[in-house]
Amino acid sequence: MEEYTPTALLRSFIKAYKIIESQDELVNRVVPDTSFAIAFRFKGQISYVTGAGKTILPAATFSGLRKSVRLINYLPQTAALIVQFEETSISAFFKQPVHELFEESISLDNFFPQSEISIVEERLAEAENSITRIAIVERFLYSKLLYNKPDMLVGDAIAKIYSSNGASKINELAKSLYISNDAFEKRFRKVVGATPKQFSSIIKIKSIIKKNPEHSSFIQIALENGYYDQSHFNKEFKLFTGQTPTDFFKSGLYW
């Protein structure tokens, strides 16, 4: 996997581009993140792996925020370019209510004309290197940019949630921003694609993962992060990662 920084025109909207290429078949464990993402597959086949089997993904897939892990299967000789958006930028490209995509991944042609997406897919398949592919995707994204004025209030809220590692109380957060709870939740959900509570939950568990705690400290970690007990923490953690805390930190295989 290679990661690339956006050019100046889109740097305030796009967090990063990632290009994943697999020579052999593999399954990636992808834990929830705070960014919407578009995946442009330009070679091979990509599927979601579930208990019921595999679901083949469209060549251009748009994914919302989520609270549960996803297992993604790449067949041999498969490659994709992933666009990761900044937390407050998704509504700058999409008119539709993106919060409806929470826990969902759908074809990008639900939002943009299939004829335009097909041109991007063809050019990506024909491109000779990663830099050229990123330039193709950036031209497409720039053509879809609706506005470039960020929501400062929601940006401040996100900064406060990050600084507390997801432990901020939503009513206190709204009060600190001089906005009612209902108005804050609607505004946040419209901009970010998730409720403040859902977003905070993602930040909370990601901060725990980043600490990489020892097994003996799991119950302490649980209590410090507002969980009633270790059982409650284990349940939330397994939904997030697909594994118990012990198995997850032992394996170390995720992105």
Residue pairs with C-beta under 8 A, 6 or more apart in sequence:
1 18
1 19
1 20
1 21
1 255
2 18
2 19
2 130
3 16
3 17
3 18
4 16
4 17
4 18
4 19
4 130
4 131
4 134
5 11
5 16
5 17
6 13
6 14
6 15
6 16
6 17
6 138
7 138
9 138
9 142
10 138
10 141
10 142
10 145
12 86
12 89
12 148
12 150
13 85
13 86
13 89
13 92
13 93
13 141
13 145
13 148
14 83
14 84
14 85
14 86
14 89
14 141
15 35
15 84
15 85
15 86
16 84
17 81
17 82
17 83
17 84
17 134
17 137
18 81
18 82
18 84
19 79
19 80
19 81
19 82
19 130
19 133
20 28
20 74
20 79
20 80
20 82
21 43
21 78
21 79
22 44
22 74
22 75
22 76
22 77
22 78
22 79
23 76
23 77
24 76
25 73
25 74
25 75
25 76
26 73
26 74
27 49
27 71
27 72
27 73
27 74
28 71
28 72
28 74
28 254
28 255
29 69
29 70
29 71
29 241
29 242
29 253
29 254
29 255
30 69
30 70
30 71
30 72
30 254
30 255
31 69
31 205
31 206
31 209
31 240
31 241
31 254
31 255
32 65
32 66
32 67
32 68
32 69
32 202
32 205
32 206
32 240
33 65
33 84
33 202
33 206
34 65
34 87
34 192
34 199
34 202
34 203
34 206
35 65
35 84
35 85
35 86
35 87
36 62
36 63
36 64
36 65
36 84
36 85
36 90
36 98
36 101
36 193
37 62
37 63
37 82
37 83
37 84
37 85
38 60
38 61
38 62
38 63
38 82
38 83
38 108
39 46
39 57
39 60
39 61
39 63
39 80
39 81
39 82
39 83
40 59
40 60
40 80
40 81
40 82
40 83
40 120
40 121
40 124
40 137
41 57
41 59
41 60
41 61
41 78
41 79
41 80
42 59
42 79
42 80
42 81
42 121
42 124
42 125
42 127
42 133
43 77
43 78
43 79
43 80
43 125
44 74
44 75
44 76
44 77
44 78
44 79
45 56
45 74
45 75
45 78
46 56
46 57
46 61
46 72
46 73
46 74
46 75
46 78
46 80
47 54
47 55
47 56
47 57
47 72
47 73
47 75
48 54
48 55
48 57
48 70
48 71
48 72
48 73
48 105
49 71
49 72
49 73
50 71
54 73
57 105
58 106
58 107
58 108
58 109
59 117
59 121
60 107
60 108
60 109
60 117
60 120
60 121
61 105
61 106
61 107
61 108
62 101
62 105
62 106
62 107
62 108
62 110
62 111
63 101
63 104
63 105
64 98
64 99
64 100
64 101
64 102
64 103
64 104
64 105
64 193
64 194
65 101
65 102
65 103
65 192
65 193
65 194
65 198
65 199
65 202
66 102
66 103
67 103
67 198
67 201
67 202
67 239
67 240
68 103
68 239
68 240
68 242
69 239
69 240
69 241
69 242
71 242
74 80
81 124
81 130
81 133
81 134
81 137
83 137
83 141
85 93
87 158
87 192
87 199
88 150
88 151
88 154
88 155
88 158
88 191
88 192
89 150
90 98
90 191
90 192
90 193
91 98
91 190
91 191
92 145
92 146
92 147
92 148
93 141
93 144
93 145
93 146
94 111
94 146
95 146
96 111
97 190
98 193
99 189
99 190
99 192
99 193
99 194
99 195
101 193
102 193
102 194
102 198
108 117
109 117
112 144
116 140
120 136
120 137
120 140
123 136
124 133
124 136
124 137
127 133
127 136
151 187
151 191
153 177
153 179
153 187
154 187
154 188
154 191
154 192
156 177
157 173
157 177
157 184
157 188
157 196
158 192
158 199
160 168
160 173
160 176
161 168
161 173
161 196
161 199
161 200
161 203
162 203
165 203
165 204
165 207
165 225
166 200
166 201
166 202
166 203
166 204
166 205
166 206
166 207
166 225
167 200
167 204
167 225
167 226
168 200
170 181
170 184
170 185
170 196
170 197
170 200
171 181
173 184
173 196
174 180
174 181
174 183
174 184
174 185
177 184
179 187
184 196
185 195
185 196
188 194
188 195
188 196
188 199
189 195
189 196
192 199
194 202
201 236
204 225
204 226
205 236
205 237
205 240
205 241
208 221
208 225
208 237
209 241
209 248
211 221
212 249
213 221
213 245
213 249
215 245
215 246
215 249
218 230
218 233
218 234
218 245
218 246
219 229
219 230
219 233
221 233
222 229
222 230
222 232
222 233
223 229
225 233
227 233
227 236
233 245
234 244
234 245
237 244
237 245
237 248
238 244
241 248
241 254
243 251
248 254
